[in-house]
Structures are given as C-alpha cells and as structure tokens.
Amino acid sequence: MIFAHVLKMWRLFMRPAICCIAAMAIVPAVAASDGSTLQDKAQTSNSETSSDAIDANELLREIDRNMQPPSFEMYRKLINIEPDGRQREYVLYTIRKDDRVAAVFLDPPSERGRSTLRRGENMWLYVPEVGRPIRITSLQSAVGGVFNNSDIMRLDFSDEYTAELTDKDDTHYILDLQARDQTVPYERLKMWVDRDAVIPSRIEAYADADLLIKTLDYSGIEDFGDGIVRPSRLDTTSPLQKGYRSVMLFSNIRARDLPDEAFTLGFMPRVGELR
C-alpha cells in the first residue's frame, strides 16, 4: 500500500513532460533496407564515421525481439526473499501473444490453479475458490515481494516506452526510456544494454526523474534454442522495501502459435491445459 501510494502522489504532482526523442551517438546507422540488425552494425562500428547515428527506438525494438518471440510459452520460478532469509517460491507456466499475457500457478499447492491475465493495460486474477476473475492493477502483486504485476506480466518495452540513447561505453549502450502514457507503472527507465548481445543487463525504474523505486539486474545468458539467447535470471530490489529481494528464473522459453481463446476471461481456469 505504501509503495502504490508513493507512486500515485508522484504521478499527481510531479509527472515530467515527455521529452522529444533525439538519440544521437557515434555508433553505426541502422539500414532499414538491408535487413541487418543493430548488433551487426555495432560490430562494424570502428569503420564508420562520426556522423553515423543509431536509432534508439529501433534498438529498443531489437531488444524486445531478442528477449522473447511475439508468441511463446515459458516456465518461471519466482522467489521472494525476506530480510531474515526466509523464502517463498512460486512456479508459473506463462504464455504470451502480442499484448496479451496469461499465467497459471503450478506451485505451491496453496496457489495451484490460480491464474492471471493481461490484455493491454487490463489485468485480472482468477482464484478457483472465488470462481470468477477479479480485476487487479499493475502496481499490485499476485505473489507479493518486490515484483509487481507489471513485472510479472511484462509487455514489450517498445510498446510502453520511447527511447533516447544518452551514453555508451565499450560494453554497453545506455538508454533513457520515457513512458508513452500514464498507464505505464514506471514513468522512466534507465537501461544498460549489452552491446554484443543487444539485451538489457540492468534497469533502474523511476517514478520521477530522481525517484528511484526499483533496480532490476539480468544475468545468466542462456541459449534456449531456435535463436532465443537471453538472460535466464532477473533479480530486483527496491529502496522502498529495504532488505527484501525477489528473483525470477526463466526456463523452457520457446516460440508457440497460441489460440486467441487462450487470452480470454473464460479461459482463465483452463490455462494449465496448454502445457
């Protein structure tokens, strides 16, 4: 409740104006016609002139493509770690297609059969004992801990943010991401992007330009097959929840053609049948 209240107050009184995108850096230009990726361009940067520039929004779209296919399934383990070392673990089977995400809890037994659904910015939780979907918000958390529902049911970054390239070094691009509208839970993200793999390695989430509310660290790059090479682990901490930490472990990520029916309210009790 404190976490949601802080965000609400900052949004009401201190929402910054969204900046115009003007991402210019001494890096290779994206050629829209040749089909090459930004990763390919980065590898040839030494031969380019200083007048060349990278399109930060195209870079963000490439990050999205590298992190997950447009339609896919995966398994995840979420671990909430309290200051005294106690842990609570959850296992979820998750599916996603475009701007729709559904997940069902497999463990622990007390949560088994619960499911979540996201369609655009709308989210629901299905509890078998209740027998119907319940509306939830992006700032709440179906599992507690530091991850909120937006983290657990994340869409593409490029769907929710515009990007500006603010800095770079030998190993990383640094992007400043501004929320496209007020429905996005974080008004601004600062993202460190691995230049070789073109995937995020760290994200700082802000409610305002100077109010850090969460840090997310990606690690454990793994080849999941079919060209999916991405982090298998995500750790998060928040200065608003001192001493608490949450971890998300990814496994069995694979592209899959999924029926539209799987992302409807009526299908929420049956998401587990797709496994």
N, C-alpha and C positions, 0 to 999 in steps of 0.2 A: 504493500500500500504506500509506503514512504517513497519507494522508487518511482511508482506511477505518478504520485503527487508532485514530486520534483520535476519530472518531465512536463507535466501539464502546466505548471506555473511558468517554467521557462518558455514553453511554446506560446503562452498567452501574452507574455510581456517582452520577450527578448528574441523573437524569431528573426534571424538576419535576412536581409534581402538576398535572393538567389543571384549569384554572380553570373556574368556573361562568360561563356566558355572561350578561352583564348590560350589554348595549350600549345606553347612553342618551346622547343628544346633542340639541342644539337644532336639529333638522332635521325635514323633513316626515315624517309617518307613512305607512307602506305600507298602502294599502287593498286587502285581498285580494280584495274582491268586484268592484271596478270595472275590473280588467284593466290599470290604468295601471302604468307602470314606475317604479322609483326615480329614473330620470333625469327623468321627467315631474314627480315630486314635488319634486326638487331645484330645478327651475326656478320653482316657485311658493313657495319657502321663505320669502320675505320677507313673505308674507301669513299665515303660520302662527304659532301661539302657541308660547311657550317650553315648554309641556307636551308638545308633539308629539315623537315619537322615531322613529328609524329602526331597522329590524331588520337587524343586521349580517349575519346568516346569509342573509337574503333578498338583501341587497346582493351577497354573495359569489356566490349563485346567478345573479344577473343578470350579474355579471362573466363567469361561465362561459358563459352564453348569448351574450353579445356577442363573446367570443373565438373560439368555434367552435360549429358546429351539432352535434347529437347524433350524426349520421352524416355523414362528409365525407371528402374527399381533398385532398391538397395536395402541393406540391413544396417542398423546403428545401435550402438550401446551408449547410453548417457549415464554419466557417473557424477553425482553431486557429493562434494567433499566438504565437510563442516570443519570449523576451526579446531575441534578436538580430535580430528582424524576420522570420525565416523563417516561411512559412505552409504549412499543409497543408489542402486543401479536399476536402469530400465533398458529393455531391449525392444526395439521397434522395427517393423517392416514398413518401408516407405515407398510410395510410388509418386511420380510427378509427370505431368504433361502440360507444357506451355506454362500458363499462370495458375495451374491447379496442382495442389499437393494433398495427398491423403496418407495417413499412417495409422497403424494398429499396434497396440501394446501386446507383446508376447510374454514378457516378464516384467516385474514379479507377478506371482499368481494373483495377488490382490488387485492388480491393474489389468490383468489379461482380458482382452475383448473390448477395452476402451479404444476409441479411435478419434482422430482429428481430421478435419477437412479445411482446406483453404481454397477459395475461389476468388482470385484477385485480392482485394483487401478484406474480404469477409471470411470469418473463421468460426468453426463450430467444434464442440466436443461432444462425442456420443458416449454415454455411460449406460451399460446394459441394465443396471438396476433402475435407472430412470426411464429407459425405453424410448428416448427421443433425443435429437440433437439440441444442444444448448449453445447459444451464442457466446463467444469469448472474444477477447481483444488481443491485439499484437503485443501489448505490454504485460499481459498476464503470462503465467507459465503453467502448462499442463503437467510439468514434472517438478516444479519448484527449482531451487538453485539459482544460478546466475543466468542461464539461458532463458530467454522469453519465447513466446510462441512464434514471434517473427524469426528468431534464430533457428528454431526447430523446423519451421515450415518456410524456409527461405526461397524467394524467387530469384531470378537473375538480377545481379547488381545493376545492369544497364536498364532494366525495366523501372527501377526505382530512383536512380541517381544519374546526374550528369557529371562528367569528369573533366578535371583540369590537371595537366602534368605540371607539377610545381618544382620537382627536383629529380636528380638521378645521380647514381654513382656507378662504380664498376659492376655491381651485382644487382642493383635494384632501380626500378622507376618508383617515384613517389607520387601518388595521385591524391588530389583533393576532390572528394565526391560530395555534391550538394543534392539534397532531396528534391525530387521533382514536384512534390506537393506535401501537404500536411498530414496525409495518411501514413507516411513513412515514419517508423518509430524513432529513427536516428536522423537528426537534421543534417548531420555532416559526418563523413567518414574520412579518415586519413589511412590510405592503403599503401603498404610496401609490396611491390610486385617483383618477383624473381624474374630477372631479365632473360635467363636461359629457358626456363620452363613456362613463362608467362602465366603464373598462378600467384595468388596472394600468399605472403608469408606472415604478415601482421596487419591487423586492422585496429585502429583506435576509433571508437564510436563516441560522438559528442551530441549533447542535447542543444548546445550552442557552440559558437566558435571556440570558447575557452572552457567549457564544462565537460570534462571527460567523464563518461559514465560506464565505459566498458572497454576492455582490451581483449582481442581475440588473436591467438597465435596458432598458425597452421604448421604442421610438421609431418614427418614420416611419408615422404613422397613414395607412392606405390603404383605399379603398373597393374591396373585392373583388367587389362585385355581390351581388344577392339579399339585401341588408340586412346583409352582413358588412362592418363597418367596424372595423378593429382594427390594432394595430401590425404592421408588416412586418419589424421588426428587433428582435433581442434580443442584448444584449451582457452578458457575465458575466466577473467577476474574482473571485479568492479570495485572502485573506491567507495561505492555506496553500500557494499556488502563485504566489509573488511574481514579477512580470514577465510572467506568462502571461495571455493573454486569449483568449476564444472568442466567436464571433459566429454567430448563427443568422438567416438571411434567409428569409422566407416568401413564397411566390408561388402563384398559381392555387388559392387556397382556395375550394372550392365544396362545397355540400351534395350528397350522393350516397347513394342507397339501396344498401347493400352486403350481400352474402350472408353468412350466419353462417359458411359454409365457409371464407371468406377469413381467418378468425381461428383456424384450427386448425393444429396442428403439421404435418400432412400437406400443407397448402397453402403452407408457407413457401417452398419452391423456386419457387412459381408466382405470388407476389405481383405481380411485374412484369407479368403477363399482364392485370392490371386497368387498366393505363394506357390 
